[in-house]
Amino acid sequence: MSLSDIRRQYSNAHLTEQELTGHPIALFRKWLDDAIQSDSPDPTAMTVATVDPSGQPSQRIVLLKDVSEDGFLFYTNLGSRKAQELSQNNKISLHFPWFFMERQVRVCGTAHKLPTTENAKYFFSRPKDSQLAAYASRQSQPIATRELLMTQFKQLKDKFANKALPVPDFWGGFRVEPHQIEFWQGGEDRLHDRFEYNKTADGNWTTQRLMP
C-alpha cells in the first residue's frame, strides 16, 4: 500500500462555538481530563518546539507537569538543547497530539524559568531514581556508550543510598505563558473544526474559527 493511500474518516465529534470557554485554559483542562480518562498512554505528552540562533527549529517530547491560567509547566536539564535555545530565544510552541480522540491543541507563547523554590518542590516529589537520573545524564551531550551512562547512574545510586540529593543547579522548570492557543477537532471529509484563541493587549482572549 502506498503511503498516500493511508487515510481514515474523523467522525468522533464536532467542536462548536457553544462549547468554547471565555479563557482557553478552561477548555484545555476539559480536553486534558478527557485524554486522561480515556486511559490512553501518556496523555500529558507534548511536543516542545524551540529555535536555535540560526533559525533552525527542533522538537522533542516532554511531559506537561502543571497547567493554570498562568501557563504550562515542564522541567528539564538546563544544559539541554531546548533550555539553551530558550536562553537565547524564549519563543516556544507546544503541541498536544491527542490523535486517539481526533484532537490536537497547539500553543504559542514565551517560556520563563521557574524560581528555585518551585524547582526544589517538584524535584523532591520525583522518585529517587528519577532524581539520580537527572544527575547522571548531562542531557543532549554526547556519550560513548549506554554502559557508561549506567555506570554513572549506579555510582550515584550507591553514593546517595542513605541520604538525600541536593537540588541540582543545572536542572529546573519553565512556565510557558501562552498568547495563542488553537483547538483542532477532526471532522469528516477533512472538514475539521478549528478555533484559535488570541490574547489581547489588555489580557483578554478573542476567538475565531479557522478553515480546515
C-alpha positions as CSV (number, residue, x, y, z in Angstrom):
1,M,0.0,0.0,0.0
2,S,1.3,3.5,-0.9
3,L,1.6,6.0,2.0
4,S,-0.6,8.3,0.0
5,D,-3.4,5.8,0.2
6,I,-3.5,5.7,4.1
7,R,-6.4,7.7,5.4
8,R,-9.4,7.4,7.5
9,Q,-12.5,9.4,8.4
10,Y,-12.6,11.5,11.5
11,S,-16.1,11.2,12.9
12,N,-15.9,11.2,16.7
13,A,-17.2,14.7,17.4
14,H,-17.5,18.3,16.5
15,L,-16.3,21.4,18.2
16,T,-18.9,24.2,18.2
17,E,-18.9,27.8,19.2
18,Q,-21.2,27.0,22.1
19,E,-18.5,24.7,23.6
20,L,-15.9,27.5,23.7
21,T,-15.0,29.0,27.1
22,G,-14.0,32.5,27.9
23,H,-10.5,31.5,28.8
24,P,-8.8,28.8,26.7
25,I,-7.3,27.1,29.7
26,A,-10.8,26.1,30.8
27,L,-11.4,24.3,27.5
28,F,-7.8,22.9,27.6
29,R,-8.4,21.4,31.1
30,K,-11.6,19.7,29.8
31,W,-9.8,18.2,26.9
32,L,-6.9,17.1,29.1
33,D,-9.3,15.5,31.5
34,D,-10.9,13.6,28.6
35,A,-7.5,12.4,27.5
36,I,-6.6,11.2,31.0
37,Q,-10.0,9.5,31.4
38,S,-9.5,7.7,28.1
39,D,-6.8,5.5,29.6
40,S,-4.6,6.1,26.6
41,P,-0.8,6.2,27.3
42,D,1.0,9.4,28.1
43,P,-2.0,11.9,27.9
44,T,0.3,14.7,29.2
45,A,2.9,14.2,26.5
46,M,3.5,17.3,24.4
47,T,5.9,18.3,21.6
48,V,8.1,21.3,22.6
49,A,9.5,23.3,19.7
50,T,12.4,25.8,20.1
51,V,14.6,27.6,17.6
52,D,18.4,27.9,17.6
53,P,20.3,31.1,16.7
54,S,20.5,30.2,13.0
55,G,16.7,29.9,12.9
56,Q,16.7,26.1,12.8
57,P,13.7,24.7,14.8
58,S,13.9,21.5,16.8
59,Q,11.3,19.4,18.5
60,R,11.1,16.8,21.3
61,I,8.5,15.2,23.5
62,V,8.3,16.2,27.2
63,L,5.6,15.7,29.8
64,L,3.3,18.5,31.0
65,K,3.6,18.8,34.8
66,D,1.0,21.5,35.6
67,V,-1.3,24.0,33.9
68,S,-3.1,27.1,35.1
69,E,-4.2,30.4,33.6
70,D,-0.6,31.5,34.1
71,G,0.7,28.9,31.7
72,F,2.0,25.3,31.1
73,L,4.9,23.8,33.2
74,F,7.6,21.4,32.2
75,Y,11.1,20.5,33.6
76,T,14.4,19.8,32.0
77,N,18.2,19.8,32.3
78,L,19.2,23.5,31.9
79,G,22.1,22.3,29.8
80,S,19.8,20.6,27.3
81,R,19.4,21.8,23.7
82,K,15.9,23.1,24.4
83,A,17.0,25.0,27.6
84,Q,20.0,26.5,25.8
85,E,17.9,27.6,22.8
86,L,15.3,29.1,25.2
87,S,18.0,31.1,26.9
88,Q,18.7,32.9,23.6
89,N,15.1,33.0,22.2
90,N,12.3,32.3,24.7
91,K,9.6,32.0,22.0
92,I,8.2,28.5,22.1
93,S,5.5,26.3,20.7
94,L,3.7,23.3,22.3
95,H,1.6,20.6,20.6
96,F,-0.6,18.1,22.3
97,P,-1.2,15.2,19.8
98,W,-4.4,13.5,21.1
99,F,-5.0,11.7,17.8
100,F,-6.7,8.8,19.6
101,M,-9.5,11.3,20.3
102,E,-9.2,13.0,16.9
103,R,-8.0,16.2,18.7
104,Q,-5.0,18.4,18.7
105,V,-4.0,21.5,20.7
106,R,-1.3,24.0,19.5
107,V,0.1,26.6,21.9
108,C,2.4,29.6,21.0
109,G,4.0,31.6,23.8
110,T,7.1,32.6,25.7
111,A,9.0,30.4,28.2
112,H,10.2,31.7,31.6
113,K,12.4,29.9,34.1
114,L,10.7,28.9,37.4
115,P,12.1,30.2,40.7
116,T,14.4,27.9,42.7
117,T,11.7,27.2,45.3
118,E,9.3,25.7,42.7
119,N,12.1,23.7,41.2
120,A,13.0,22.2,44.6
121,K,9.4,21.4,45.4
122,Y,8.9,19.4,42.2
123,F,12.4,17.8,42.3
124,F,11.8,16.2,45.7
125,S,8.4,15.0,44.6
126,R,10.1,12.8,41.9
127,P,11.0,9.2,42.6
128,K,14.6,8.8,43.9
129,D,15.8,7.0,40.8
130,S,14.5,9.9,38.6
131,Q,16.4,12.4,40.8
132,L,19.5,10.3,40.3
133,A,19.0,10.1,36.6
134,A,18.9,13.9,36.5
135,Y,22.4,13.9,38.0
136,A,23.7,11.0,35.9
137,S,22.7,12.5,32.5
138,R,24.2,15.6,31.0
139,Q,21.2,15.9,28.7
140,S,21.8,16.4,25.0
141,Q,25.6,15.9,25.4
142,P,27.4,13.0,23.5
143,I,28.3,9.8,25.4
144,A,30.3,6.9,24.1
145,T,28.1,4.0,25.3
146,R,25.0,3.3,27.3
147,E,27.1,1.2,29.7
148,L,29.0,4.4,30.7
149,L,25.7,6.1,31.5
150,M,24.5,3.2,33.6
151,T,27.8,3.1,35.4
152,Q,27.5,6.8,36.4
153,F,23.9,6.1,37.5
154,K,24.9,3.1,39.7
155,Q,27.8,5.1,41.3
156,L,25.4,7.9,42.2
157,K,22.8,5.4,43.5
158,D,25.5,3.9,45.8
159,K,26.7,7.3,46.9
160,F,23.3,8.5,47.9
161,A,21.8,5.3,49.0
162,N,21.1,6.6,52.5
163,K,20.9,10.3,52.0
164,A,19.0,12.9,50.1
165,L,20.4,14.5,46.9
166,P,20.8,18.3,46.8
167,V,18.7,20.2,44.3
168,P,20.8,20.4,41.2
169,D,21.6,23.9,39.9
170,F,21.7,22.6,36.4
171,W,18.0,21.4,36.4
172,G,14.8,23.3,36.5
173,G,11.4,24.2,35.1
174,F,9.8,26.6,32.6
175,R,6.5,28.2,32.5
176,V,5.1,28.7,29.0
177,E,2.9,31.8,29.0
178,P,0.6,31.5,26.0
179,H,-0.6,34.2,23.7
180,Q,-2.2,31.9,21.2
181,I,-4.0,28.5,21.6
182,E,-5.7,26.5,18.8
183,F,-8.1,23.7,19.3
184,W,-8.5,21.2,16.5
185,Q,-11.3,18.6,16.3
186,G,-11.2,16.1,13.4
187,G,-14.2,16.2,11.1
188,E,-15.5,14.0,8.3
189,D,-14.1,14.5,4.8
190,R,-11.3,16.7,6.3
191,L,-13.8,19.4,7.2
192,H,-12.2,19.8,10.7
193,D,-13.3,22.2,13.4
194,R,-10.5,24.6,14.3
195,F,-10.8,27.5,16.8
196,E,-8.0,29.9,17.6
197,Y,-7.7,31.9,20.8
198,N,-5.6,35.1,20.7
199,K,-4.6,37.1,23.8
200,T,-5.2,40.8,23.5
201,A,-3.1,43.6,24.9
202,D,-5.5,44.0,27.9
203,G,-5.1,40.3,28.9
204,N,-8.4,39.2,27.5
205,W,-8.9,36.5,24.8
206,T,-10.6,36.6,21.4
207,T,-11.6,33.6,19.3
208,Q,-12.0,32.9,15.7
209,R,-12.9,29.9,13.6
210,L,-10.2,28.8,11.1
211,M,-10.9,27.0,7.9
212,P,-9.6,23.4,7.9
